[in-house]
């Protein structure tokens, strides 16, 4: 089997330093795609650029949390259950899972989708900021409802089919095999194409970590990449004075912006026979027919 890798830039539209880095990576074809945040302060800048360039590989980054002290935003719908006492979206996934009302979340998902579509962006796929819809903290998952809406939009999802035991995040979680299998089965039932694997790396700078050690860790993963289609995500940003002053672990964002241009990384992709691909390939090759016997049951999730 071939080994294909999607490199997705999360947090497009979060702020100007992130936008500049992601635009450059997309323009140069060094990444597969980006996912845009309809609620974040830099959304209009990112959306205008996408529309002007007719960028084909921009997905919807469903955003229910606002994690940075210096960079807060609110929901589009304004429902009180989607906000903390400051009037912004919750800082943590746990707070969101405990406080958000399901009906309010579904309305917010629709509002974010409509705002991106109205901006003349052809949405390539759907994913979720911080995994807030997947029940990772309290077990309250809104994945079924999210996949239902994704199926109505006719788009692929970032959700994944298998767990790589060596993945530092997913591979370390206990009792995750069954929820993942059920999520993948539901995606198949609804006809939502998904990649085989979702591969992560630590979000922040680890103790003693340097750019070179970070680069080598990613290159090592390329040679161990499982067969099939995998996605990994990065959070690139430029070394902007505002970001350096306000965003934790800004160094990692700068490293992730630099890595796809690095000659060692480019050589390793070629030498490891890893093909850079995108969600158009997932849409064309991994779509499975919807299971019609479950149609009426799952239709209730739309409500």
C-alpha positions, 0 to 999 in steps of 0.5 A, a space after each residue: 500500500 502507498 503512504 499518503 500524508 495530509 499536513 493540515 494547518 490548524 487555527 487559520 484566522 486566529 490572528 495575523 501572525 498565524 494567518 501570515 505563516 499559513 498563507 505562505 505555506 499554502 501559497 508555496 504548496 508546502 502543506 495540504 490544507 488549513 482549517 479556518 476559525 469562523 469566530 476568531 479575530 483574524 477570520 476576515 483577513 484569512 477569508 478574504 485571502 482565500 476568496 481572492 486566491 480561490 484557495 481550494 484546500 481550506 476546511 472548517 475548524 469548528 471552534 467552541 473554545 477560546 484558550 489564550 488569555 490575550 486572545 479571546 472570542 465569543 460564539 456567533 450565536 451568543 447563547 449564554 451556555 456557550 460562554 464563561 463568566 467573561 462572555 467568551 467561549 470557554 477556555 477548556 474543553 472540560 468547561 465546554 463539555 460541562 456547560 454547553 447545551 446541545 441545541 445551542 452547540 448545533 446552532 453554533 455549528 450551523 452558524 460557523 458553517 454558514 459564515 465560512 460559506 458566505 465568505 465564498 470559501 469552498 470548504 474542503 473538510 471539517 475538523 474541530 478545535 481542541 477536540 471539544 466535540 469528541 467527549 475527550 474530557 468528561 465523555 460527553 461526545 457530540 461527534 454523532 451530531 457533528 458527523 451528521 451535519 458533516 454528511 449533510 454538507 457532503 464533506 470529509 471529516 478529520 475523524 480517523 479509523 485506526 489508532 497508531 500505538 506510537 502516537 504520543 497523544 492518542 496512543 497513550 489514552 486508555 479505553 479509546 479503541 471502542 469509541 474510535 471504532 464506533 465513530 468510524 462506523 458512524 462515519 461509514 453509516 453516514 457516508 462521511 469520508 475519513 482518513 485512516 490515522 490522525 497523528 499528533 505531536 506535543 503542542 508545546 515545547 518539551 523540556 530540552 527540545 530544540 528546533 533540530 530535535 523537533 525536526 528529527 522527531 518528525 522526520 523519524 515519524 515519516 519513516 514509520 508512517 503507517 500504510 494508508 492515509 494519515 493526517 497530521 496537524 501543525 499550528 504555524 506562526 511567524 515570529 511576530 512581537 505580539 505573538 512572542 508576548 502573548 501566545 504560550 509556546 510561540 517557539 513551536 509555532 515558529 518551528 512548525 512554520 519553518 519545518 515544511 521548507 526545511 531541505 532535510 524534511 523535504 528530502 525525508 518525505 521523498 526518501 521515505 516515499 511519503 506522498 503529500 495529499 489532501 482532503 480532495 483525495 479522501 473525498 474521491 477515494 474513501 467515500 463509502 455508501 450511506 447505510 440507508 437502514 440507519 437513515 431514519 434513526 440518525 435523522 433525529 440527530 439533526 434536531 
